[in-house]
Amino acid sequence: MDWKNFLAKLRQKPAEEKTVILWTAVIVCMAVIFVFWLVSLNFSLKESLGQKENNPTVSLEAASEIKKLKNDLPTLWQSLTAGLSDILNFKNPEIKYESDNPAASVENPSQEILPVE
């Protein structure tokens, strides 16, 4: 598909659909970057552990940290998918600035508000 045709079709879509496409693309790009970071972190930690073979306490500490990271990965994945579902279910892009606290509203609109010095 030609980029010009793709962009022309994308411009004709409703704003809500464009927002979903935008966030999906952002999440996919960030997932690719995150996977690349994890792979490079794994290689750098293995290299670091290989250089410090003479000191077993450092190796054990680094190995325990890697195990913690591997144990926390499913939790990270669950939070990422929950955030993604929140983004995809986002229907109204308008932000409302209404106060939930009725006491916060001004009771006498003619009252002059002076600056605090």
C-alpha positions as CSV (number, residue, x, y, z in Angstrom):
1,M,0.0,0.0,0.0
2,D,1.3,3.4,-0.9
3,W,1.9,5.8,2.0
4,K,-0.1,8.6,0.4
5,N,-3.2,6.3,0.0
6,F,-2.8,5.1,3.5
7,L,-2.6,8.6,4.9
8,A,-5.6,9.8,2.8
9,K,-7.7,6.9,4.2
10,L,-6.5,7.6,7.7
11,R,-7.5,11.3,7.4
12,Q,-11.1,10.2,6.5
13,K,-11.6,8.1,9.6
14,P,-13.4,9.5,12.7
15,A,-11.3,11.1,15.4
16,E,-12.0,8.2,17.9
17,E,-10.7,5.6,15.5
18,K,-7.6,7.7,14.7
19,T,-6.9,8.0,18.5
20,V,-7.1,4.2,18.9
21,I,-4.7,3.7,15.9
22,L,-2.3,6.3,17.4
23,W,-2.2,4.6,20.9
24,T,-1.9,1.1,19.4
25,A,1.1,2.3,17.3
26,V,2.7,3.9,20.3
27,I,2.2,0.8,22.5
28,V,3.6,-1.5,19.8
29,C,6.7,0.8,19.4
30,M,7.2,0.9,23.1
31,A,6.9,-2.8,23.4
32,V,9.6,-3.3,20.7
33,I,11.8,-0.8,22.6
34,F,11.1,-2.6,25.9
35,V,12.0,-6.0,24.5
36,F,15.2,-4.6,23.0
37,W,16.1,-3.1,26.4
38,L,15.4,-6.4,28.1
39,V,17.6,-8.4,25.7
40,S,20.4,-5.9,26.0
41,L,20.1,-5.8,29.8
42,N,20.3,-9.6,29.8
43,F,23.5,-9.5,27.7
44,S,25.1,-6.8,29.7
45,L,24.3,-8.5,33.0
46,K,25.8,-11.8,31.7
47,E,28.9,-9.9,30.6
48,S,29.1,-8.2,33.9
49,L,28.7,-11.5,35.8
50,G,31.3,-13.1,33.6
51,Q,33.9,-10.4,34.5
52,K,33.2,-10.8,38.2
53,E,33.5,-14.6,38.5
54,N,36.1,-14.2,41.2
55,N,33.7,-12.5,43.6
56,P,30.8,-15.0,44.2
57,T,28.8,-12.7,46.5
58,V,28.3,-10.2,43.6
59,S,27.3,-13.0,41.3
60,L,24.7,-14.3,43.7
61,E,23.3,-10.9,44.3
62,A,23.0,-10.2,40.6
63,A,21.4,-13.6,40.0
64,S,18.8,-13.0,42.7
65,E,18.0,-9.6,41.1
66,I,17.6,-11.3,37.7
67,K,15.2,-13.8,39.3
68,K,13.2,-10.9,40.9
69,L,12.9,-9.3,37.5
70,K,11.7,-12.5,35.9
71,N,9.2,-12.9,38.7
72,D,7.9,-9.4,38.3
73,L,7.5,-9.6,34.5
74,P,4.0,-11.2,34.6
75,T,2.8,-8.4,36.8
76,L,4.3,-5.8,34.5
77,W,2.5,-7.5,31.5
78,Q,-0.8,-7.5,33.4
79,S,-0.5,-3.8,34.1
80,L,0.5,-3.1,30.5
81,T,-2.5,-5.0,29.2
82,A,-4.8,-3.3,31.7
83,G,-3.5,0.1,30.6
84,L,-4.0,-0.9,26.9
85,S,-7.6,-1.9,27.5
86,D,-8.2,1.4,29.3
87,I,-6.8,3.3,26.3
88,L,-8.8,1.3,23.8
89,N,-12.0,1.8,25.8
90,F,-11.5,5.5,25.9
91,K,-14.5,7.0,24.0
92,N,-14.8,10.7,25.0
93,P,-11.6,12.6,24.3
94,E,-13.0,15.9,25.7
95,I,-11.9,16.8,29.2
96,K,-14.5,18.1,31.6
97,Y,-13.5,20.5,34.3
98,E,-16.5,20.2,36.5
99,S,-16.0,20.1,40.2
100,D,-17.3,17.2,42.2
101,N,-17.4,19.3,45.3
102,P,-20.5,21.6,45.3
103,A,-19.0,23.6,48.2
104,A,-16.2,24.6,45.8
105,S,-18.5,26.7,43.7
106,V,-18.9,30.4,44.3
107,E,-22.2,31.1,46.0
108,N,-22.3,34.8,45.2
109,P,-21.0,35.3,41.7
110,S,-21.1,39.1,42.1
111,Q,-18.5,38.9,44.9
112,E,-15.2,40.4,43.9
113,I,-12.2,38.1,44.3
114,L,-9.0,40.0,45.3
115,P,-5.5,38.8,44.7
116,V,-3.5,37.5,47.6
117,E,-0.4,39.3,48.5
